[in-house]
Amino acid sequence: MGILIESYVLGTVTTNCYVATDKSSGDILVIDPALYMGRLSAALSARRDKIKRIVLTHRHFDHLLGVAALKADTGALIGIHELDAEGLTDPDVSLAARAGMRQTPVMADVFLKDGDTFNLGESSFTIVHTPGHTAGGICLCCDNQMFTGDTLFQSDIGRCDLPTGDYKTLKKSLSRIGGMKNIRDIYPGHGQGSSLLHELKTNVYLKEAMNEI
């Protein structure tokens, strides 16, 4: 039956937080809860018992400041790549301190690795390790949909000039995404959604990466 995807634009950096609900069971995955107050808290208040997992696409504060409160409210399992896990506990690593933001530390429950899968009701999600924006950046795939975090945006890519970022590494990640023929829809960490086909035709960074294969 697939998943229902809701998008909430949260925080000062206008981050896309996604709420993915398995249509069969009603079980919920929250991706990148930038904040857990206001719109997101209100939207999930009647469904808190169905929130099973929280996944972070990477270590930066603008994607994870709501994690601790959401975990406390729901008990959902927190997943992040091990190379970015320190961002959950250290505001210097998450860059929250640099931005003057307060962060409540919280520990990961699961370290996500490339190729890992997990089920949400009858839906299956696969982890794709896509370093370059950060060392532990990941994307999540479910059926023909991909949540790309700050790896790939509509007509753009994530910046590579922050700690553990690297443009050559990001290009390798982009070329991997570009070769995933089963992916149709792209849900990025910021900005409007897109399709992989559209990005392959128009995104200069993705086209450059694919030309170097």
N, C-alpha and C positions, 0 to 999 in steps of 0.2 A: 504493500500500500504506500510505502515511501514516507517522507517527512514533510511536515509543514514548517516553513521558515518565516520567522518574524524578525524584523530588523529594528534596532533602537539606536539612534545617534546620541551618544553620551559624552559628557565631559568637555573640557575646554579645548581639546584637540579634535573634537567631533569624531570620535571613534565609533565604528559600527560594531555594536554588540548583537550577536545573533542568538535567537532562541529557536532551537530545532526540536520539534515535537514528533515523535513516532506516531503516525496516524492510527496504528492498530492498538497500541497499549496506552497512549497518552504520556509515556515517559519523555522526559525533557533533558536536553543537553543545552547548557549555556556556554557560548563561546565569547571570550574576551569581555567580561563584565567590567567596563571602565569605571562605573559607579553602581552602587546598589542603593538607590534612593530615588524618590520621585517617580518617573515614568516606569522604570524597570521594576522597582519594588511593587508598585501598584498593579502592573500588568501580571506579575507572578504571584501576588498575594493569595489568590484562591487556588493556586496550583503548586504550592511549595512542596507538598508531599510527593509530587511527580518529578521533581528535579533530581536527577540521579547523578549527573556528571557536570563538571565545570572544566573546560579546556582552554588553556592559554596558547595562542599562536606564537608568542615570544615574550621576552622579559620586560618590556617597557611599561612604565607606570600608566600610560594612557590606555592600556589594555587590561590592567589588573587591579586598579585601586578598589574595585568593588568585591574582590574575591573573598576577603576575610569575612565581611558581613554576610555575603551570600552563603558561605560555608557554615557560619554560625546559625543561620536561619534555616538551613535545609539539610545539613550533614552530607551534602553531595561530595563525591570524590573529585579531588582536584588533580588534573593532569597537565604536565608541562614537560618539555624535553629537559633532560638532566643538565645540559650545557647552559640552560637559561633559568634553572630552578632557583638560583641564588637571588634572582630578581624579586622573588616572592617575599624574601626576608630582609633584603638589604636595599634601602632607598637610594644608596649611591649607585648600585648596579642597575636598578630599575630607572634611574635618572629622576626619580621623584624629588630627591633632595635638590638637584640642580634646578628643577622647575618650581621649587618652593612649595611642594605638595606634601601633605601628611600621609603616611602609609602605615597601615596596620600589618605587621608581619604575620604570615601564615605559611605552614609547611605543605609541600606537595604530598599527595597520597600515592600518586603513580608517576613514574618517569616514563614518558612516551618515547618510543624509538621508531626509526624508519621501518615501515612494513607492519607495525603493530595494528591490530584490529580490535574493535570492541563493539558489542551490540547494545543498542538502545531499543528495547522492545524487539520488534522484528526487523529493524533497520541496522545495517552494519556500516561502521565508519573505519576508514583506513588512514593511518598516519603517513605522511610524506615529509621527510626531513628536507627542508629547503633553506640551508644556511646562506648567509650573504648580507641580509639586513642585520641579523644577529647570528651568533654561532649555533644557537639552538632553535632557530625559527622553524616552524612546521606549517604545513597545510593539512586540511582534513578533507577527505573525499567520502561522499555517500552517493551511491548510484552514479548519476552523471553530473553531480554538483560538487564544486570545490570551494572551500573557504580558505582564502589565500593570505589572510593576515596582512602584513606589510611587505610581502614578497612581490605581489603583482597587483596593480591597480588598473582601473580603466585608463588606458593611454599613458601609463606611468609605472614606476616601480618604487620600492622603498629606498630610502637613503642609505648610503653605505659608509658614511663618515663618522658614525658613532662607534663606541667600543665594541669590538668583535665583528664589526661590519667589514665587508670586503667585496668590491665590485666583481672581480674575476670569479669569486665563489658564487656570487648571486647569479651571474650569467650562466653558470653550470646548472644552478637550480631552475632558472628560467627555461633553459633548453630541455630539461627533464619534464617540466610542466607542459611545454609546447608539444612534446611528443606523446602526451597522454590522450590518445584518440577517443577514449570513452568519456572525456569530460566535455560538458556542454556549457553549463552556467558557472560564472565566476562571482563569488561573494567576497569582496575585498575588505580590508580592515578600515579603510577610509574611502569616502566618495561613493559614486554610483556603481552598481553592479554592471556586469558585462557578460560576454560569452567568450569562450576561448577562441572560437573561430574569428570573431571580430578583432580580438587582440592580436592574433597571428597575422591579420591583414593590416592592422593600423598601428600597433604599438612598436615604436622604433627600437626600443630596448629588447623586446622579445624577438623581433625580427633579426636584430644583430646577433642575439644569442643563438638562434636557430641556424643562422648562416655560418656559424663557427663550428657546428657539429662535424 
